[in-house]
Amino acid sequence: MKVAVVGATGMVGGVMLKVLEERNFPITELLLVASERSIGKKLSFKGVDYTLIGMEDAVAAKPDLAIFSAGGNTSLEWAPKFAAAGTTVVDNSSAWRMDPSKKLVVPEINATTLSATDKIIANPNCSTIQMVMVLAPLHAKYRMKRVVVSTYQSVSGTGVKAVRQLENEMAGVEGEMAYPYPINRNALPHCDIFMDNGYTKEEMKLAKEPLKILGDTSFSITATAVRIPTAGGHSEAVNIEFENDFNLQEVRQILNETPGVVVQDNPDTNTYPMPVYAHDKDEVFVGRIRRDESQSNTLNLWIVSDNLRKGAATNAVQIGEYLVENALV
């Protein structure tokens, strides 16, 4: 299995290499691909130093699988070139997510829709992945009507520049700004760019992507996305109105039995999900499970996950694992 990691020097790319190593992904040849300024530099994987190569050399090498974490414009330009060379691309950017000809995949939910003809596969938004992991089994049981989500997102979701801004501000050092305002001791209701409808791009991803992943437009989602001064891990307060009533004990049982989901929900012991506990883990954690007493058939819960792992790198590697296991690549 010849595997290319495109964007290997980035924040997600680094986590991608870590996840590939941890999960012992079947790699016989590894290509580490980066921008022109990084070509020729070295990166280590499993104790071996690899020389970073450029896009043209990577396409010419015809890898079986290419995992992209290099931004939307790069994906739009280069993913089709890899696909034309016979490579299957798993793309972490937003470039292909809402393209009706491309699959948007969370393996635990809809990997079975994949076939050998899917040469460009989209990895969903990090906030979407953790939310839909919890929504999917509940929707199957109770049928969702409407979801209201408010996010509390880590600066790592913006990238290394934002992490550096937070670290500088905490240390009292002036430096480059990733955001229009300070992030330390602050909360910015501004994730990604604003759109004509007054929502941010991140909020619209949360509204649209779950419908595509679940293959169902019978419910609707509205979102408010907020950036907070945490270094890793996204949190979400989610309110779900169902068509059918539910039993809280049954809700907890359903989520307990959902692969990849961990229930942390005991107010008596102050047990609930937090980014500090989700750090460097692949699971999606859910707690604060309670009935919305203001409206019938409505549930409140709190979801936390490491946005760089299950929200990006791990989900992409899991897609690759499914492709390999089912001889689709």
Contacts in CASP RR format, 6 or more apart in sequence:
PFRMAT RR
TARGET T0000
AUTHOR 0000-0000-0000
METHOD contacts of the structure
MODEL  1
MKVAVVGATGMVGGVMLKVLEERNFPITELLLVASERSIGKKLSFKGVDY
TLIGMEDAVAAKPDLAIFSAGGNTSLEWAPKFAAAGTTVVDNSSAWRMDP
SKKLVVPEINATTLSATDKIIANPNCSTIQMVMVLAPLHAKYRMKRVVVS
TYQSVSGTGVKAVRQLENEMAGVEGEMAYPYPINRNALPHCDIFMDNGYT
KEEMKLAKEPLKILGDTSFSITATAVRIPTAGGHSEAVNIEFENDFNLQE
VRQILNETPGVVVQDNPDTNTYPMPVYAHDKDEVFVGRIRRDESQSNTLN
LWIVSDNLRKGAATNAVQIGEYLVENALV
1 25 0 8 1.000
1 26 0 8 1.000
1 27 0 8 1.000
1 28 0 8 1.000
1 29 0 8 1.000
1 64 0 8 1.000
1 65 0 8 1.000
1 324 0 8 1.000
1 329 0 8 1.000
2 27 0 8 1.000
2 28 0 8 1.000
2 29 0 8 1.000
2 30 0 8 1.000
2 31 0 8 1.000
2 61 0 8 1.000
2 62 0 8 1.000
2 63 0 8 1.000
2 64 0 8 1.000
2 65 0 8 1.000
3 20 0 8 1.000
3 25 0 8 1.000
3 27 0 8 1.000
3 29 0 8 1.000
3 30 0 8 1.000
3 31 0 8 1.000
3 63 0 8 1.000
3 64 0 8 1.000
3 65 0 8 1.000
3 66 0 8 1.000
3 67 0 8 1.000
4 30 0 8 1.000
4 31 0 8 1.000
4 32 0 8 1.000
4 33 0 8 1.000
4 58 0 8 1.000
4 61 0 8 1.000
4 63 0 8 1.000
4 65 0 8 1.000
4 66 0 8 1.000
4 67 0 8 1.000
4 82 0 8 1.000
4 87 0 8 1.000
5 13 0 8 1.000
5 16 0 8 1.000
5 17 0 8 1.000
5 20 0 8 1.000
5 30 0 8 1.000
5 31 0 8 1.000
5 32 0 8 1.000
5 33 0 8 1.000
5 66 0 8 1.000
5 67 0 8 1.000
5 69 0 8 1.000
6 33 0 8 1.000
6 55 0 8 1.000
6 58 0 8 1.000
6 66 0 8 1.000
6 67 0 8 1.000
6 68 0 8 1.000
6 69 0 8 1.000
6 70 0 8 1.000
6 74 0 8 1.000
6 78 0 8 1.000
7 13 0 8 1.000
7 33 0 8 1.000
7 34 0 8 1.000
7 35 0 8 1.000
7 68 0 8 1.000
7 69 0 8 1.000
7 70 0 8 1.000
8 14 0 8 1.000
8 16 0 8 1.000
8 17 0 8 1.000
8 32 0 8 1.000
8 33 0 8 1.000
8 34 0 8 1.000
8 43 0 8 1.000
8 52 0 8 1.000
9 34 0 8 1.000
9 35 0 8 1.000
9 38 0 8 1.000
9 41 0 8 1.000
9 43 0 8 1.000
9 52 0 8 1.000
10 69 0 8 1.000
10 160 0 8 1.000
11 156 0 8 1.000
11 159 0 8 1.000
11 160 0 8 1.000
11 163 0 8 1.000
11 308 0 8 1.000
12 69 0 8 1.000
12 92 0 8 1.000
12 308 0 8 1.000
12 312 0 8 1.000
12 313 0 8 1.000
13 69 0 8 1.000
13 313 0 8 1.000
14 313 0 8 1.000
15 308 0 8 1.000
15 309 0 8 1.000
15 312 0 8 1.000
15 313 0 8 1.000
16 67 0 8 1.000
16 69 0 8 1.000
16 312 0 8 1.000
16 313 0 8 1.000
16 316 0 8 1.000
16 317 0 8 1.000
17 32 0 8 1.000
17 43 0 8 1.000
17 45 0 8 1.000
18 313 0 8 1.000
19 282 0 8 1.000
19 309 0 8 1.000
19 313 0 8 1.000
19 314 0 8 1.000
19 317 0 8 1.000
20 27 0 8 1.000
20 45 0 8 1.000
20 317 0 8 1.000
21 45 0 8 1.000
21 46 0 8 1.000
23 317 0 8 1.000
23 321 0 8 1.000
25 317 0 8 1.000
25 320 0 8 1.000
25 321 0 8 1.000
25 324 0 8 1.000
26 324 0 8 1.000
29 63 0 8 1.000
30 45 0 8 1.000
30 50 0 8 1.000
31 53 0 8 1.000
31 58 0 8 1.000
31 61 0 8 1.000
31 63 0 8 1.000
32 43 0 8 1.000
32 45 0 8 1.000
32 50 0 8 1.000
32 51 0 8 1.000
32 52 0 8 1.000
32 53 0 8 1.000
33 52 0 8 1.000
33 53 0 8 1.000
33 54 0 8 1.000
33 55 0 8 1.000
33 58 0 8 1.000
33 66 0 8 1.000
33 70 0 8 1.000
34 41 0 8 1.000
34 52 0 8 1.000
34 53 0 8 1.000
34 54 0 8 1.000
35 54 0 8 1.000
35 70 0 8 1.000
36 54 0 8 1.000
38 52 0 8 1.000
39 52 0 8 1.000
39 53 0 8 1.000
39 54 0 8 1.000
40 51 0 8 1.000
40 52 0 8 1.000
40 53 0 8 1.000
41 51 0 8 1.000
41 52 0 8 1.000
42 49 0 8 1.000
42 50 0 8 1.000
42 51 0 8 1.000
42 52 0 8 1.000
43 49 0 8 1.000
43 50 0 8 1.000
43 52 0 8 1.000
44 50 0 8 1.000
53 61 0 8 1.000
55 74 0 8 1.000
55 78 0 8 1.000
55 81 0 8 1.000
58 66 0 8 1.000
58 82 0 8 1.000
59 78 0 8 1.000
59 81 0 8 1.000
59 82 0 8 1.000
59 85 0 8 1.000
59 87 0 8 1.000
60 85 0 8 1.000
62 85 0 8 1.000
62 86 0 8 1.000
62 87 0 8 1.000
63 82 0 8 1.000
63 87 0 8 1.000
64 87 0 8 1.000
64 88 0 8 1.000
64 329 0 8 1.000
65 87 0 8 1.000
65 88 0 8 1.000
65 89 0 8 1.000
65 90 0 8 1.000
65 320 0 8 1.000
65 323 0 8 1.000
65 324 0 8 1.000
65 329 0 8 1.000
66 79 0 8 1.000
66 82 0 8 1.000
66 87 0 8 1.000
66 88 0 8 1.000
66 89 0 8 1.000
66 90 0 8 1.000
67 89 0 8 1.000
67 90 0 8 1.000
67 92 0 8 1.000
67 316 0 8 1.000
67 317 0 8 1.000
67 320 0 8 1.000
68 74 0 8 1.000
68 75 0 8 1.000
68 78 0 8 1.000
68 79 0 8 1.000
68 89 0 8 1.000
68 90 0 8 1.000
68 91 0 8 1.000
68 92 0 8 1.000
68 93 0 8 1.000
69 92 0 8 1.000
69 93 0 8 1.000
69 312 0 8 1.000
69 313 0 8 1.000
69 316 0 8 1.000
70 78 0 8 1.000
70 93 0 8 1.000
71 92 0 8 1.000
71 93 0 8 1.000
71 95 0 8 1.000
72 93 0 8 1.000
72 94 0 8 1.000
72 95 0 8 1.000
73 95 0 8 1.000
74 93 0 8 1.000
75 89 0 8 1.000
75 91 0 8 1.000
75 93 0 8 1.000
75 95 0 8 1.000
75 96 0 8 1.000
76 95 0 8 1.000
79 89 0 8 1.000
79 91 0 8 1.000
79 95 0 8 1.000
79 96 0 8 1.000
79 120 0 8 1.000
80 120 0 8 1.000
82 89 0 8 1.000
83 89 0 8 1.000
83 119 0 8 1.000
83 120 0 8 1.000
86 119 0 8 1.000
87 119 0 8 1.000
88 118 0 8 1.000
88 119 0 8 1.000
88 120 0 8 1.000
88 121 0 8 1.000
88 323 0 8 1.000
88 328 0 8 1.000
88 329 0 8 1.000
89 119 0 8 1.000
89 120 0 8 1.000
89 121 0 8 1.000
90 121 0 8 1.000
90 123 0 8 1.000
90 316 0 8 1.000
90 319 0 8 1.000
90 320 0 8 1.000
91 120 0 8 1.000
91 121 0 8 1.000
91 122 0 8 1.000
91 123 0 8 1.000
92 123 0 8 1.000
92 312 0 8 1.000
92 313 0 8 1.000
92 316 0 8 1.000
94 125 0 8 1.000
94 201 0 8 1.000
94 205 0 8 1.000
95 122 0 8 1.000
96 102 0 8 1.000
96 120 0 8 1.000
96 122 0 8 1.000
97 104 0 8 1.000
97 122 0 8 1.000
97 124 0 8 1.000
97 125 0 8 1.000
97 205 0 8 1.000
97 209 0 8 1.000
97 212 0 8 1.000
98 104 0 8 1.000
98 208 0 8 1.000
98 209 0 8 1.000
98 212 0 8 1.000
99 122 0 8 1.000
102 118 0 8 1.000
102 120 0 8 1.000
102 121 0 8 1.000
102 122 0 8 1.000
103 110 0 8 1.000
103 113 0 8 1.000
103 114 0 8 1.000
103 118 0 8 1.000
103 121 0 8 1.000
103 122 0 8 1.000
104 122 0 8 1.000
104 124 0 8 1.000
104 209 0 8 1.000
104 212 0 8 1.000
104 213 0 8 1.000
105 111 0 8 1.000
105 113 0 8 1.000
105 114 0 8 1.000
105 121 0 8 1.000
105 122 0 8 1.000
105 123 0 8 1.000
105 124 0 8 1.000
105 213 0 8 1.000
105 315 0 8 1.000
105 319 0 8 1.000
106 124 0 8 1.000
106 129 0 8 1.000
106 132 0 8 1.000
106 133 0 8 1.000
106 136 0 8 1.000
106 213 0 8 1.000
106 315 0 8 1.000
107 315 0 8 1.000
107 318 0 8 1.000
107 319 0 8 1.000
107 321 0 8 1.000
107 322 0 8 1.000
108 133 0 8 1.000
108 136 0 8 1.000
108 258 0 8 1.000
108 259 0 8 1.000
108 260 0 8 1.000
108 318 0 8 1.000
109 132 0 8 1.000
109 133 0 8 1.000
109 136 0 8 1.000
109 213 0 8 1.000
109 214 0 8 1.000
110 213 0 8 1.000
110 214 0 8 1.000
110 215 0 8 1.000
111 318 0 8 1.000
111 319 0 8 1.000
111 322 0 8 1.000
114 121 0 8 1.000
114 319 0 8 1.000
114 322 0 8 1.000
114 323 0 8 1.000
114 326 0 8 1.000
114 328 0 8 1.000
115 328 0 8 1.000
116 327 0 8 1.000
116 328 0 8 1.000
116 329 0 8 1.000
118 328 0 8 1.000
121 319 0 8 1.000
123 312 0 8 1.000
123 315 0 8 1.000
123 316 0 8 1.000
123 319 0 8 1.000
124 132 0 8 1.000
124 205 0 8 1.000
124 209 0 8 1.000
124 213 0 8 1.000
124 315 0 8 1.000
125 202 0 8 1.000
125 205 0 8 1.000
125 206 0 8 1.000
125 209 0 8 1.000
126 157 0 8 1.000
126 234 0 8 1.000
126 305 0 8 1.000
126 307 0 8 1.000
126 308 0 8 1.000
126 311 0 8 1.000
126 312 0 8 1.000
127 151 0 8 1.000
127 153 0 8 1.000
127 202 0 8 1.000
127 205 0 8 1.000
127 206 0 8 1.000
127 225 0 8 1.000
127 234 0 8 1.000
127 236 0 8 1.000
127 307 0 8 1.000
128 205 0 8 1.000
128 206 0 8 1.000
128 209 0 8 1.000
128 210 0 8 1.000
128 213 0 8 1.000
129 284 0 8 1.000
129 305 0 8 1.000
129 310 0 8 1.000
129 311 0 8 1.000
129 315 0 8 1.000
130 234 0 8 1.000
130 236 0 8 1.000
130 284 0 8 1.000
130 303 0 8 1.000
130 304 0 8 1.000
130 305 0 8 1.000
130 307 0 8 1.000
130 310 0 8 1.000
130 311 0 8 1.000
131 149 0 8 1.000
131 206 0 8 1.000
131 210 0 8 1.000
131 236 0 8 1.000
131 238 0 8 1.000
131 303 0 8 1.000
132 209 0 8 1.000
132 210 0 8 1.000
132 213 0 8 1.000
132 214 0 8 1.000
133 258 0 8 1.000
133 260 0 8 1.000
133 261 0 8 1.000
133 284 0 8 1.000
133 305 0 8 1.000
133 310 0 8 1.000
134 238 0 8 1.000
134 255 0 8 1.000
134 258 0 8 1.000
134 261 0 8 1.000
134 284 0 8 1.000
134 286 0 8 1.000
134 301 0 8 1.000
134 303 0 8 1.000
135 144 0 8 1.000
135 147 0 8 1.000
135 210 0 8 1.000
135 214 0 8 1.000
135 238 0 8 1.000
135 240 0 8 1.000
136 213 0 8 1.000
136 214 0 8 1.000
136 258 0 8 1.000
137 254 0 8 1.000
137 255 0 8 1.000
137 257 0 8 1.000
137 258 0 8 1.000
137 261 0 8 1.000
138 144 0 8 1.000
138 240 0 8 1.000
138 242 0 8 1.000
138 246 0 8 1.000
138 251 0 8 1.000
138 254 0 8 1.000
138 255 0 8 1.000
138 299 0 8 1.000
139 214 0 8 1.000
139 216 0 8 1.000
139 219 0 8 1.000
141 244 0 8 1.000
141 246 0 8 1.000
141 250 0 8 1.000
141 254 0 8 1.000
142 242 0 8 1.000
142 243 0 8 1.000
142 244 0 8 1.000
142 245 0 8 1.000
142 246 0 8 1.000
142 297 0 8 1.000
143 218 0 8 1.000
143 219 0 8 1.000
143 242 0 8 1.000
143 243 0 8 1.000
143 244 0 8 1.000
144 218 0 8 1.000
144 219 0 8 1.000
144 240 0 8 1.000
144 241 0 8 1.000
144 242 0 8 1.000
144 243 0 8 1.000
145 219 0 8 1.000
145 220 0 8 1.000
145 241 0 8 1.000
145 242 0 8 1.000
145 243 0 8 1.000
145 297 0 8 1.000
146 219 0 8 1.000
146 220 0 8 1.000
146 221 0 8 1.000
146 222 0 8 1.000
146 240 0 8 1.000
146 241 0 8 1.000
147 210 0 8 1.000
147 219 0 8 1.000
147 220 0 8 1.000
147 221 0 8 1.000
147 222 0 8 1.000
147 238 0 8 1.000
147 239 0 8 1.000
147 240 0 8 1.000
147 241 0 8 1.000
148 221 0 8 1.000
148 222 0 8 1.000
148 223 0 8 1.000
148 238 0 8 1.000
148 239 0 8 1.000
149 206 0 8 1.000
149 221 0 8 1.000
149 222 0 8 1.000
149 223 0 8 1.000
149 224 0 8 1.000
149 236 0 8 1.000
149 237 0 8 1.000
149 238 0 8 1.000
149 239 0 8 1.000
150 223 0 8 1.000
150 224 0 8 1.000
150 225 0 8 1.000
150 226 0 8 1.000
150 236 0 8 1.000
150 237 0 8 1.000
151 191 0 8 1.000
151 202 0 8 1.000
151 206 0 8 1.000
151 223 0 8 1.000
151 224 0 8 1.000
151 225 0 8 1.000
151 226 0 8 1.000
151 234 0 8 1.000
151 235 0 8 1.000
151 236 0 8 1.000
151 237 0 8 1.000
152 187 0 8 1.000
152 226 0 8 1.000
152 228 0 8 1.000
152 230 0 8 1.000
152 234 0 8 1.000
152 235 0 8 1.000
152 236 0 8 1.000
152 237 0 8 1.000
153 191 0 8 1.000
153 202 0 8 1.000
153 225 0 8 1.000
153 226 0 8 1.000
153 227 0 8 1.000
153 228 0 8 1.000
153 233 0 8 1.000
153 234 0 8 1.000
153 235 0 8 1.000
153 307 0 8 1.000
154 227 0 8 1.000
154 228 0 8 1.000
154 230 0 8 1.000
154 231 0 8 1.000
154 232 0 8 1.000
154 233 0 8 1.000
154 234 0 8 1.000
154 275 0 8 1.000
154 307 0 8 1.000
155 162 0 8 1.000
155 163 0 8 1.000
155 165 0 8 1.000
155 166 0 8 1.000
155 178 0 8 1.000
155 183 0 8 1.000
155 227 0 8 1.000
155 229 0 8 1.000
155 230 0 8 1.000
155 231 0 8 1.000
155 232 0 8 1.000
156 162 0 8 1.000
156 163 0 8 1.000
156 231 0 8 1.000
156 232 0 8 1.000
156 233 0 8 1.000
156 307 0 8 1.000
156 308 0 8 1.000
157 232 0 8 1.000
157 234 0 8 1.000
157 307 0 8 1.000
157 308 0 8 1.000
158 178 0 8 1.000
158 179 0 8 1.000
158 227 0 8 1.000
159 178 0 8 1.000
161 176 0 8 1.000
161 178 0 8 1.000
162 178 0 8 1.000
162 179 0 8 1.000
162 183 0 8 1.000
163 231 0 8 1.000
164 175 0 8 1.000
164 176 0 8 1.000
164 178 0 8 1.000
165 175 0 8 1.000
165 176 0 8 1.000
165 177 0 8 1.000
165 178 0 8 1.000
165 179 0 8 1.000
165 183 0 8 1.000
166 183 0 8 1.000
166 184 0 8 1.000
166 229 0 8 1.000
166 231 0 8 1.000
168 174 0 8 1.000
168 175 0 8 1.000
169 182 0 8 1.000
169 183 0 8 1.000
169 184 0 8 1.000
170 184 0 8 1.000
179 188 0 8 1.000
179 190 0 8 1.000
179 227 0 8 1.000
180 190 0 8 1.000
181 188 0 8 1.000
183 227 0 8 1.000
183 228 0 8 1.000
183 229 0 8 1.000
184 229 0 8 1.000
185 229 0 8 1.000
186 229 0 8 1.000
187 226 0 8 1.000
187 227 0 8 1.000
187 228 0 8 1.000
187 229 0 8 1.000
188 226 0 8 1.000
188 227 0 8 1.000
188 228 0 8 1.000
189 224 0 8 1.000
189 225 0 8 1.000
189 226 0 8 1.000
190 200 0 8 1.000
190 227 0 8 1.000
191 200 0 8 1.000
191 201 0 8 1.000
191 202 0 8 1.000
191 203 0 8 1.000
191 225 0 8 1.000
191 226 0 8 1.000
191 227 0 8 1.000
192 200 0 8 1.000
192 201 0 8 1.000
192 202 0 8 1.000
192 205 0 8 1.000
192 225 0 8 1.000
193 200 0 8 1.000
193 201 0 8 1.000
194 200 0 8 1.000
194 201 0 8 1.000
195 201 0 8 1.000
195 204 0 8 1.000
197 204 0 8 1.000
199 207 0 8 1.000
199 223 0 8 1.000
200 225 0 8 1.000
202 223 0 8 1.000
202 225 0 8 1.000
203 223 0 8 1.000
203 224 0 8 1.000
203 225 0 8 1.000
204 223 0 8 1.000
206 221 0 8 1.000
206 223 0 8 1.000
206 225 0 8 1.000
207 220 0 8 1.000
207 221 0 8 1.000
207 222 0 8 1.000
207 223 0 8 1.000
208 221 0 8 1.000
210 221 0 8 1.000
211 217 0 8 1.000
211 219 0 8 1.000
211 221 0 8 1.000
230 275 0 8 1.000
232 275 0 8 1.000
232 279 0 8 1.000
232 306 0 8 1.000
232 307 0 8 1.000
232 308 0 8 1.000
233 275 0 8 1.000
233 278 0 8 1.000
233 279 0 8 1.000
233 304 0 8 1.000
233 305 0 8 1.000
233 306 0 8 1.000
233 307 0 8 1.000
233 308 0 8 1.000
234 275 0 8 1.000
234 304 0 8 1.000
234 305 0 8 1.000
234 307 0 8 1.000
234 311 0 8 1.000
235 273 0 8 1.000
235 274 0 8 1.000
235 275 0 8 1.000
235 302 0 8 1.000
235 303 0 8 1.000
235 304 0 8 1.000
236 302 0 8 1.000
236 303 0 8 1.000
236 304 0 8 1.000
237 300 0 8 1.000
237 302 0 8 1.000
238 300 0 8 1.000
238 301 0 8 1.000
238 302 0 8 1.000
238 303 0 8 1.000
239 292 0 8 1.000
239 298 0 8 1.000
239 299 0 8 1.000
239 300 0 8 1.000
240 298 0 8 1.000
240 299 0 8 1.000
240 300 0 8 1.000
240 301 0 8 1.000
241 292 0 8 1.000
241 295 0 8 1.000
241 297 0 8 1.000
241 298 0 8 1.000
242 297 0 8 1.000
242 298 0 8 1.000
242 299 0 8 1.000
243 297 0 8 1.000
244 297 0 8 1.000
245 296 0 8 1.000
245 297 0 8 1.000
246 297 0 8 1.000
246 299 0 8 1.000
248 289 0 8 1.000
248 290 0 8 1.000
248 291 0 8 1.000
251 289 0 8 1.000
251 299 0 8 1.000
252 263 0 8 1.000
252 265 0 8 1.000
252 289 0 8 1.000
255 261 0 8 1.000
255 263 0 8 1.000
255 286 0 8 1.000
255 289 0 8 1.000
256 263 0 8 1.000
260 282 0 8 1.000
260 283 0 8 1.000
260 284 0 8 1.000
260 310 0 8 1.000
261 283 0 8 1.000
261 284 0 8 1.000
261 285 0 8 1.000
261 286 0 8 1.000
262 283 0 8 1.000
262 284 0 8 1.000
262 285 0 8 1.000
262 286 0 8 1.000
263 285 0 8 1.000
263 286 0 8 1.000
263 287 0 8 1.000
263 289 0 8 1.000
264 271 0 8 1.000
264 272 0 8 1.000
264 273 0 8 1.000
264 277 0 8 1.000
264 285 0 8 1.000
264 286 0 8 1.000
264 287 0 8 1.000
265 271 0 8 1.000
265 272 0 8 1.000
265 286 0 8 1.000
265 287 0 8 1.000
265 288 0 8 1.000
265 289 0 8 1.000
266 272 0 8 1.000
272 287 0 8 1.000
272 288 0 8 1.000
272 302 0 8 1.000
273 285 0 8 1.000
273 286 0 8 1.000
273 287 0 8 1.000
273 288 0 8 1.000
273 302 0 8 1.000
273 303 0 8 1.000
273 304 0 8 1.000
274 304 0 8 1.000
275 304 0 8 1.000
275 306 0 8 1.000
277 285 0 8 1.000
277 304 0 8 1.000
278 285 0 8 1.000
278 304 0 8 1.000
278 305 0 8 1.000
278 306 0 8 1.000
279 306 0 8 1.000
280 306 0 8 1.000
280 309 0 8 1.000
281 306 0 8 1.000
281 309 0 8 1.000
282 306 0 8 1.000
282 309 0 8 1.000
282 310 0 8 1.000
282 314 0 8 1.000
283 305 0 8 1.000
283 310 0 8 1.000
284 303 0 8 1.000
284 304 0 8 1.000
284 305 0 8 1.000
284 310 0 8 1.000
285 303 0 8 1.000
285 304 0 8 1.000
285 305 0 8 1.000
286 301 0 8 1.000
286 302 0 8 1.000
286 303 0 8 1.000
286 304 0 8 1.000
287 301 0 8 1.000
287 302 0 8 1.000
287 303 0 8 1.000
288 300 0 8 1.000
288 301 0 8 1.000
288 302 0 8 1.000
289 299 0 8 1.000
289 300 0 8 1.000
289 301 0 8 1.000
290 299 0 8 1.000
290 300 0 8 1.000
290 301 0 8 1.000
291 298 0 8 1.000
291 299 0 8 1.000
291 300 0 8 1.000
292 298 0 8 1.000
292 299 0 8 1.000
292 300 0 8 1.000
305 311 0 8 1.000
320 329 0 8 1.000
322 328 0 8 1.000
323 329 0 8 1.000
END
